Amino acid sequence: MAPSEKTNTYERGTYYFFDVASWRKVPKDFHLDYHLLEDRPALPQNLGGGGQAAAASNSGTQMPTPSTSAADLTKPPGSGAAGP
């Protein structure tokens, strides 16, 4: 639901919250001050060295990269030939 009032510093409106006592969503009037929100956390540059390359080597499948075409993925590994 869209806020009924929105400024540069806050928004106010009716929002749906999950009520664990009744196990359903219930509408509530809510006022959100933006300055009370936490800053976004900074993500580390290296999230464990995983990524697509590690996933591909672990699963035994090739992941397409900008230098790999879909046709290259149908060739057997180590094959330099374009096909039969």
Biopython code that builds the backbone (N, CA, C, O; Angstrom):
import numpy as np
from Bio.PDB.StructureBuilder import StructureBuilder

atoms = [
    (1, "MET", "N", (0.846, -1.172, 0.000)),
    (1, "MET", "CA", (0.000, 0.000, 0.000)),
    (1, "MET", "C", (0.896, 1.241, 0.000)),
    (1, "MET", "O", (1.902, 1.277, 0.708)),
    (2, "ALA", "N", (0.554, 2.208, -0.750)),
    (2, "ALA", "CA", (1.339, 3.440, -0.841)),
    (2, "ALA", "C", (1.114, 4.303, 0.402)),
    (2, "ALA", "O", (0.022, 4.308, 0.971)),
    (3, "PRO", "N", (2.147, 5.028, 0.818)),
    (3, "PRO", "CA", (1.974, 5.907, 1.979)),
    (3, "PRO", "C", (0.974, 7.015, 1.671)),
    (3, "PRO", "O", (0.895, 7.499, 0.541)),
    (4, "SER", "N", (0.210, 7.410, 2.689)),
    (4, "SER", "CA", (-0.765, 8.482, 2.488)),
    (4, "SER", "C", (-0.100, 9.854, 2.571)),
    (4, "SER", "O", (-0.623, 10.833, 2.039)),
    (5, "GLU", "N", (1.055, 9.925, 3.241)),
    (5, "GLU", "CA", (1.808, 11.173, 3.348)),
    (5, "GLU", "C", (3.293, 10.830, 3.257)),
    (5, "GLU", "O", (3.773, 9.935, 3.952)),
    (6, "LYS", "N", (4.008, 11.542, 2.405)),
    (6, "LYS", "CA", (5.427, 11.262, 2.223)),
    (6, "LYS", "C", (6.173, 12.572, 2.047)),
    (6, "LYS", "O", (5.807, 13.402, 1.215)),
    (7, "THR", "N", (7.239, 12.751, 2.852)),
    (7, "THR", "CA", (8.079, 13.940, 2.751)),
    (7, "THR", "C", (9.529, 13.485, 2.602)),
    (7, "THR", "O", (9.794, 12.292, 2.459)),
    (8, "ASN", "N", (10.462, 14.425, 2.634)),
    (8, "ASN", "CA", (11.879, 14.069, 2.553)),
    (8, "ASN", "C", (12.389, 13.454, 3.852)),
    (8, "ASN", "O", (13.449, 12.829, 3.860)),
    (9, "THR", "N", (11.656, 13.620, 4.943)),
    (9, "THR", "CA", (12.138, 13.132, 6.241)),
    (9, "THR", "C", (11.331, 11.968, 6.820)),
    (9, "THR", "O", (11.823, 11.257, 7.697)),
    (10, "TYR", "N", (10.110, 11.764, 6.347)),
    (10, "TYR", "CA", (9.303, 10.673, 6.894)),
    (10, "TYR", "C", (8.221, 10.266, 5.906)),
    (10, "TYR", "O", (7.971, 10.948, 4.911)),
    (11, "GLU", "N", (7.587, 9.141, 6.205)),
    (11, "GLU", "CA", (6.360, 8.756, 5.503)),
    (11, "GLU", "C", (5.395, 8.166, 6.513)),
    (11, "GLU", "O", (5.800, 7.575, 7.514)),
    (12, "ARG", "N", (4.116, 8.335, 6.236)),
    (12, "ARG", "CA", (3.063, 7.893, 7.140)),
    (12, "ARG", "C", (1.965, 7.272, 6.291)),
    (12, "ARG", "O", (1.646, 7.755, 5.204)),
    (13, "GLY", "N", (1.394, 6.193, 6.808)),
    (13, "GLY", "CA", (0.306, 5.553, 6.087)),
    (13, "GLY", "C", (-0.127, 4.271, 6.770)),
    (13, "GLY", "O", (0.320, 3.953, 7.872)),
    (14, "THR", "N", (-0.992, 3.548, 6.107)),
    (14, "THR", "CA", (-1.455, 2.257, 6.599)),
    (14, "THR", "C", (-0.628, 1.176, 5.922)),
    (14, "THR", "O", (-0.594, 1.076, 4.696)),
    (15, "TYR", "N", (0.032, 0.376, 6.732)),
    (15, "TYR", "CA", (0.881, -0.705, 6.236)),
    (15, "TYR", "C", (0.403, -2.014, 6.839)),
    (15, "TYR", "O", (-0.214, -2.032, 7.905)),
    (16, "TYR", "N", (0.691, -3.103, 6.153)),
    (16, "TYR", "CA", (0.318, -4.419, 6.653)),
    (16, "TYR", "C", (1.504, -5.052, 7.370)),
    (16, "TYR", "O", (2.617, -5.098, 6.847)),
    (17, "PHE", "N", (1.238, -5.536, 8.579)),
    (17, "PHE", "CA", (2.231, -6.220, 9.389)),
    (17, "PHE", "C", (1.704, -7.619, 9.705)),
    (17, "PHE", "O", (0.495, -7.842, 9.772)),
    (18, "PHE", "N", (2.623, -8.543, 9.895)),
    (18, "PHE", "CA", (2.221, -9.896, 10.255)),
    (18, "PHE", "C", (2.050, -9.980, 11.769)),
    (18, "PHE", "O", (2.972, -9.678, 12.526)),
    (19, "ASP", "N", (0.874, -10.388, 12.195)),
    (19, "ASP", "CA", (0.563, -10.533, 13.619)),
    (19, "ASP", "C", (0.706, -12.010, 14.000)),
    (19, "ASP", "O", (-0.086, -12.847, 13.567)),
    (20, "VAL", "N", (1.722, -12.322, 14.813)),
    (20, "VAL", "CA", (1.976, -13.717, 15.173)),
    (20, "VAL", "C", (0.885, -14.277, 16.079)),
    (20, "VAL", "O", (0.678, -15.490, 16.103)),
    (21, "ALA", "N", (0.186, -13.426, 16.824)),
    (21, "ALA", "CA", (-0.871, -13.903, 17.715)),
    (21, "ALA", "C", (-2.070, -14.428, 16.917)),
    (21, "ALA", "O", (-2.642, -15.465, 17.254)),
    (22, "SER", "N", (-2.444, -13.706, 15.861)),
    (22, "SER", "CA", (-3.591, -14.128, 15.053)),
    (22, "SER", "C", (-3.165, -14.854, 13.779)),
    (22, "SER", "O", (-4.006, -15.374, 13.045)),
    (23, "TRP", "N", (-1.855, -14.889, 13.517)),
    (23, "TRP", "CA", (-1.266, -15.568, 12.355)),
    (23, "TRP", "C", (-1.878, -15.063, 11.038)),
    (23, "TRP", "O", (-2.285, -15.838, 10.172)),
    (24, "ARG", "N", (-1.921, -13.735, 10.933)),
    (24, "ARG", "CA", (-2.413, -13.108, 9.707)),
    (24, "ARG", "C", (-1.827, -11.714, 9.568)),
    (24, "ARG", "O", (-1.252, -11.169, 10.510)),
    (25, "LYS", "N", (-1.982, -11.147, 8.378)),
    (25, "LYS", "CA", (-1.548, -9.769, 8.149)),
    (25, "LYS", "C", (-2.642, -8.837, 8.633)),
    (25, "LYS", "O", (-3.824, -9.048, 8.364)),
    (26, "VAL", "N", (-2.227, -7.793, 9.359)),
    (26, "VAL", "CA", (-3.186, -6.823, 9.876)),
    (26, "VAL", "C", (-2.749, -5.423, 9.466)),
    (26, "VAL", "O", (-1.556, -5.119, 9.485)),
    (27, "PRO", "N", (-3.700, -4.564, 9.097)),
    (27, "PRO", "CA", (-3.346, -3.189, 8.748)),
    (27, "PRO", "C", (-3.106, -2.359, 10.003)),
    (27, "PRO", "O", (-3.842, -2.462, 10.984)),
    (28, "LYS", "N", (-2.061, -1.531, 9.953)),
    (28, "LYS", "CA", (-1.770, -0.624, 11.073)),
    (28, "LYS", "C", (-1.311, 0.707, 10.512)),
    (28, "LYS", "O", (-0.620, 0.764, 9.495)),
    (29, "ASP", "N", (-1.708, 1.786, 11.194)),
    (29, "ASP", "CA", (-1.180, 3.105, 10.845)),
    (29, "ASP", "C", (0.251, 3.167, 11.346)),
    (29, "ASP", "O", (0.535, 2.760, 12.473)),
    (30, "PHE", "N", (1.155, 3.674, 10.516)),
    (30, "PHE", "CA", (2.571, 3.654, 10.855)),
    (30, "PHE", "C", (3.231, 4.938, 10.395)),
    (30, "PHE", "O", (2.922, 5.459, 9.323)),
    (31, "HIS", "N", (4.144, 5.445, 11.214)),
    (31, "HIS", "CA", (4.928, 6.646, 10.910)),
    (31, "HIS", "C", (6.393, 6.224, 10.897)),
    (31, "HIS", "O", (6.898, 5.714, 11.897)),
    (32, "LEU", "N", (7.080, 6.434, 9.774)),
    (32, "LEU", "CA", (8.481, 6.036, 9.625)),
    (32, "LEU", "C", (9.347, 7.267, 9.432)),
    (32, "LEU", "O", (9.220, 7.979, 8.436)),
    (33, "ASP", "N", (10.232, 7.514, 10.396)),
    (33, "ASP", "CA", (11.212, 8.596, 10.281)),
    (33, "ASP", "C", (12.456, 8.039, 9.619)),
    (33, "ASP", "O", (13.053, 7.088, 10.125)),
    (34, "TYR", "N", (12.859, 8.618, 8.490)),
    (34, "TYR", "CA", (13.996, 8.114, 7.733)),
    (34, "TYR", "C", (15.302, 8.209, 8.523)),
    (34, "TYR", "O", (16.164, 7.343, 8.380)),
    (35, "HIS", "N", (15.465, 9.239, 9.351)),
    (35, "HIS", "CA", (16.726, 9.391, 10.080)),
    (35, "HIS", "C", (16.921, 8.295, 11.135)),
    (35, "HIS", "O", (18.031, 8.123, 11.640)),
    (36, "LEU", "N", (15.869, 7.559, 11.470)),
    (36, "LEU", "CA", (15.985, 6.472, 12.437)),
    (36, "LEU", "C", (16.412, 5.144, 11.800)),
    (36, "LEU", "O", (16.719, 4.184, 12.507)),
    (37, "LEU", "N", (16.429, 5.096, 10.481)),
    (37, "LEU", "CA", (16.861, 3.877, 9.799)),
    (37, "LEU", "C", (18.367, 3.736, 9.880)),
    (37, "LEU", "O", (19.090, 4.731, 9.912)),
    (38, "GLU", "N", (18.842, 2.493, 9.913)),
    (38, "GLU", "CA", (20.278, 2.238, 9.908)),
    (38, "GLU", "C", (20.823, 2.476, 8.505)),
    (38, "GLU", "O", (20.098, 2.384, 7.514)),
    (39, "ASP", "N", (22.118, 2.785, 8.444)),
    (39, "ASP", "CA", (22.766, 2.908, 7.147)),
    (39, "ASP", "C", (22.885, 1.525, 6.529)),
    (39, "ASP", "O", (22.900, 0.513, 7.230)),
    (40, "ARG", "N", (22.969, 1.501, 5.206)),
    (40, "ARG", "CA", (23.183, 0.227, 4.533)),
    (40, "ARG", "C", (24.568, -0.297, 4.877)),
    (40, "ARG", "O", (25.535, 0.465, 4.901)),
    (41, "PRO", "N", (24.668, -1.583, 5.140)),
    (41, "PRO", "CA", (26.002, -2.122, 5.427)),
    (41, "PRO", "C", (26.853, -2.141, 4.164)),
    (41, "PRO", "O", (26.342, -2.330, 3.060)),
    (42, "ALA", "N", (28.161, -1.943, 4.338)),
    (42, "ALA", "CA", (29.079, -2.002, 3.208)),
    (42, "ALA", "C", (29.429, -3.460, 2.962)),
    (42, "ALA", "O", (29.879, -4.156, 3.872)),
    (43, "LEU", "N", (29.224, -3.921, 1.738)),
    (43, "LEU", "CA", (29.571, -5.293, 1.402)),
    (43, "LEU", "C", (31.060, -5.402, 1.141)),
    (43, "LEU", "O", (31.638, -4.528, 0.496)),
    (44, "PRO", "N", (31.689, -6.459, 1.629)),
    (44, "PRO", "CA", (33.111, -6.637, 1.346)),
    (44, "PRO", "C", (33.324, -6.894, -0.145)),
    (44, "PRO", "O", (32.447, -7.430, -0.822)),
    (45, "GLN", "N", (34.485, -6.511, -0.646)),
    (45, "GLN", "CA", (34.793, -6.694, -2.066)),
    (45, "GLN", "C", (34.861, -8.168, -2.428)),
    (45, "GLN", "O", (34.464, -8.558, -3.526)),
    (46, "ASN", "N", (35.360, -8.986, -1.516)),
    (46, "ASN", "CA", (35.501, -10.407, -1.780)),
    (46, "ASN", "C", (34.614, -11.152, -0.789)),
    (46, "ASN", "O", (34.891, -11.158, 0.410)),
    (47, "LEU", "N", (33.575, -11.766, -1.274)),
    (47, "LEU", "CA", (32.656, -12.477, -0.394)),
    (47, "LEU", "C", (33.046, -13.947, -0.271)),
    (47, "LEU", "O", (32.175, -14.817, -0.299)),
    (48, "GLY", "N", (34.338, -14.238, -0.134)),
    (48, "GLY", "CA", (34.783, -15.612, 0.049)),
    (48, "GLY", "C", (35.432, -16.186, -1.198)),
    (48, "GLY", "O", (35.778, -17.367, -1.211)),
    (49, "GLY", "N", (35.608, -15.399, -2.238)),
    (49, "GLY", "CA", (36.275, -15.882, -3.439)),
    (49, "GLY", "C", (35.411, -16.805, -4.278)),
    (49, "GLY", "O", (35.900, -17.412, -5.231)),
    (50, "GLY", "N", (34.131, -16.921, -3.939)),
    (50, "GLY", "CA", (33.240, -17.836, -4.658)),
    (50, "GLY", "C", (32.884, -17.307, -6.019)),
    (50, "GLY", "O", (33.708, -17.308, -6.933)),
    (51, "GLY", "N", (31.700, -16.870, -6.152)),
    (51, "GLY", "CA", (31.241, -16.327, -7.421)),
    (51, "GLY", "C", (30.907, -17.417, -8.419)),
    (51, "GLY", "O", (30.872, -18.597, -8.069)),
    (52, "GLN", "N", (30.663, -17.027, -9.660)),
    (52, "GLN", "CA", (30.265, -17.973, -10.692)),
    (52, "GLN", "C", (31.396, -18.899, -11.073)),
    (52, "GLN", "O", (31.148, -20.070, -11.361)),
    (53, "ALA", "N", (32.626, -18.424, -11.086)),
    (53, "ALA", "CA", (33.741, -19.264, -11.507)),
    (53, "ALA", "C", (33.920, -20.429, -10.556)),
    (53, "ALA", "O", (34.124, -21.559, -11.000)),
    (54, "ALA", "N", (33.848, -20.179, -9.248)),
    (54, "ALA", "CA", (34.001, -21.254, -8.276)),
    (54, "ALA", "C", (32.817, -22.204, -8.345)),
    (54, "ALA", "O", (32.996, -23.415, -8.215)),
    (55, "ALA", "N", (31.631, -21.692, -8.544)),
    (55, "ALA", "CA", (30.457, -22.545, -8.639)),
    (55, "ALA", "C", (30.556, -23.461, -9.854)),
    (55, "ALA", "O", (30.174, -24.629, -9.789)),
    (56, "ALA", "N", (31.067, -22.932, -10.955)),
    (56, "ALA", "CA", (31.203, -23.743, -12.159)),
    (56, "ALA", "C", (32.240, -24.835, -11.971)),
    (56, "ALA", "O", (32.019, -25.967, -12.402)),
    (57, "SER", "N", (33.365, -24.527, -11.338)),
    (57, "SER", "CA", (34.395, -25.542, -11.162)),
    (57, "SER", "C", (33.955, -26.585, -10.150)),
    (57, "SER", "O", (34.358, -27.744, -10.254)),
    (58, "ASN", "N", (33.140, -26.207, -9.176)),
    (58, "ASN", "CA", (32.680, -27.162, -8.178)),
    (58, "ASN", "C", (31.587, -28.061, -8.717)),
    (58, "ASN", "O", (31.491, -29.216, -8.302)),
    (59, "SER", "N", (30.766, -27.573, -9.623)),
    (59, "SER", "CA", (29.648, -28.367, -10.105)),
    (59, "SER", "C", (29.994, -29.165, -11.350)),
    (59, "SER", "O", (29.219, -30.028, -11.764)),
    (60, "GLY", "N", (31.134, -28.894, -11.950)),
    (60, "GLY", "CA", (31.523, -29.616, -13.156)),
    (60, "GLY", "C", (30.878, -29.073, -14.413)),
    (60, "GLY", "O", (31.008, -29.676, -15.478)),
    (61, "THR", "N", (30.185, -27.950, -14.316)),
    (61, "THR", "CA", (29.565, -27.345, -15.489)),
    (61, "THR", "C", (30.259, -26.043, -15.811)),
    (61, "THR", "O", (30.899, -25.437, -14.952)),
    (62, "GLN", "N", (30.130, -25.618, -17.049)),
    (62, "GLN", "CA", (30.719, -24.352, -17.453)),
    (62, "GLN", "C", (29.682, -23.260, -17.354)),
    (62, "GLN", "O", (28.519, -23.459, -17.704)),
    (63, "MET", "N", (30.102, -22.118, -16.880)),
    (63, "MET", "CA", (29.243, -20.952, -16.839)),
    (63, "MET", "C", (29.614, -20.054, -18.000)),
    (63, "MET", "O", (30.800, -19.818, -18.227)),
    (64, "PRO", "N", (28.637, -19.540, -18.749)),
    (64, "PRO", "CA", (28.977, -18.642, -19.851)),
    (64, "PRO", "C", (29.605, -17.357, -19.333)),
    (64, "PRO", "O", (29.182, -16.818, -18.311)),
    (65, "THR", "N", (30.592, -16.883, -20.026)),
    (65, "THR", "CA", (31.233, -15.621, -19.722)),
    (65, "THR", "C", (31.160, -14.770, -20.969)),
    (65, "THR", "O", (30.787, -15.278, -22.026)),
    (66, "PRO", "N", (31.500, -13.496, -20.890)),
    (66, "PRO", "CA", (31.437, -12.668, -22.090)),
    (66, "PRO", "C", (32.286, -13.215, -23.243)),
    (66, "PRO", "O", (31.979, -12.961, -24.408)),
    (67, "SER", "N", (33.356, -13.968, -22.929)),
    (67, "SER", "CA", (34.195, -14.507, -24.000)),
    (67, "SER", "C", (33.766, -15.913, -24.407)),
    (67, "SER", "O", (34.375, -16.494, -25.306)),
    (68, "THR", "N", (32.736, -16.478, -23.772)),
    (68, "THR", "CA", (32.258, -17.815, -24.088)),
    (68, "THR", "C", (30.875, -17.714, -24.711)),
    (68, "THR", "O", (29.975, -17.103, -24.135)),
    (69, "SER", "N", (30.704, -18.304, -25.870)),
    (69, "SER", "CA", (29.385, -18.302, -26.497)),
    (69, "SER", "C", (28.648, -19.576, -26.117)),
    (69, "SER", "O", (29.257, -20.519, -25.611)),
    (70, "ALA", "N", (27.363, -19.610, -26.352)),
    (70, "ALA", "CA", (26.573, -20.798, -26.059)),
    (70, "ALA", "C", (27.056, -21.977, -26.897)),
    (70, "ALA", "O", (27.015, -23.113, -26.425)),
    (71, "ALA", "N", (27.516, -21.741, -28.132)),
    (71, "ALA", "CA", (28.027, -22.810, -28.979)),
    (71, "ALA", "C", (29.280, -23.424, -28.378)),
    (71, "ALA", "O", (29.486, -24.630, -28.516)),
    (72, "ASP", "N", (30.130, -22.636, -27.714)),
    (72, "ASP", "CA", (31.336, -23.151, -27.092)),
    (72, "ASP", "C", (31.010, -24.116, -25.955)),
    (72, "ASP", "O", (31.796, -25.017, -25.662)),
    (73, "LEU", "N", (29.866, -23.935, -25.318)),
    (73, "LEU", "CA", (29.505, -24.777, -24.183)),
    (73, "LEU", "C", (29.090, -26.171, -24.623)),
    (73, "LEU", "O", (29.064, -27.082, -23.795)),
    (74, "THR", "N", (28.760, -26.374, -25.913)),
    (74, "THR", "CA", (28.359, -27.691, -26.390)),
    (74, "THR", "C", (29.549, -28.534, -26.790)),
    (74, "THR", "O", (29.403, -29.742, -26.982)),
    (75, "LYS", "N", (30.731, -27.936, -26.923)),
    (75, "LYS", "CA", (31.940, -28.675, -27.274)),
    (75, "LYS", "C", (32.479, -29.411, -26.056)),
    (75, "LYS", "O", (32.337, -28.934, -24.930)),
    (76, "PRO", "N", (33.098, -30.573, -26.274)),
    (76, "PRO", "CA", (33.748, -31.252, -25.141)),
    (76, "PRO", "C", (34.899, -30.416, -24.613)),
    (76, "PRO", "O", (35.527, -29.691, -25.385)),
    (77, "PRO", "N", (35.200, -30.494, -23.307)),
    (77, "PRO", "CA", (36.322, -29.720, -22.755)),
    (77, "PRO", "C", (37.624, -30.079, -23.459)),
    (77, "PRO", "O", (37.901, -31.243, -23.745)),
    (78, "GLY", "N", (38.406, -29.053, -23.726)),
    (78, "GLY", "CA", (39.705, -29.240, -24.389)),
    (78, "GLY", "C", (39.610, -29.364, -25.895)),
    (78, "GLY", "O", (40.629, -29.517, -26.569)),
    (79, "SER", "N", (38.404, -29.301, -26.432)),
    (79, "SER", "CA", (38.223, -29.421, -27.868)),
    (79, "SER", "C", (38.404, -28.081, -28.515)),
    (79, "SER", "O", (37.734, -27.119, -28.140)),
    (80, "GLY", "N", (39.287, -27.991, -29.472)),
    (80, "GLY", "CA", (39.492, -26.738, -30.172)),
    (80, "GLY", "C", (38.684, -26.662, -31.443)),
    (80, "GLY", "O", (38.615, -25.609, -32.078)),
    (81, "ALA", "N", (38.069, -27.773, -31.825)),
    (81, "ALA", "CA", (37.304, -27.823, -33.082)),
    (81, "ALA", "C", (35.962, -27.156, -32.881)),
    (81, "ALA", "O", (35.390, -27.170, -31.791)),
    (82, "ALA", "N", (35.467, -26.562, -33.979)),
    (82, "ALA", "CA", (34.179, -25.889, -33.932)),
    (82, "ALA", "C", (33.037, -26.866, -34.019)),
    (82, "ALA", "O", (31.893, -26.487, -33.770)),
    (83, "GLY", "N", (33.293, -28.079, -34.354)),
    (83, "GLY", "CA", (32.212, -29.056, -34.456)),
    (83, "GLY", "C", (32.630, -30.169, -35.397)),
    (83, "GLY", "O", (33.777, -30.193, -35.844)),
    (84, "PRO", "N", (31.719, -31.104, -35.713)),
    (84, "PRO", "CA", (32.059, -32.244, -36.597)),
    (84, "PRO", "C", (32.268, -31.856, -38.027)),
    (84, "PRO", "O", (32.555, -32.712, -38.864)),
]
sb = StructureBuilder()
sb.init_structure("model")
sb.init_model(0)
sb.init_chain("A")
sb.init_seg("    ")
for serial, (resi, resn, name, xyz) in enumerate(atoms, 1):
    if name == "N":
        sb.init_residue(resn, " ", resi, " ")
    sb.init_atom(name, np.array(xyz, "f"), 0.0, 1.0, " ", f" {name:<3s}", serial, name[0])
structure = sb.get_structure()
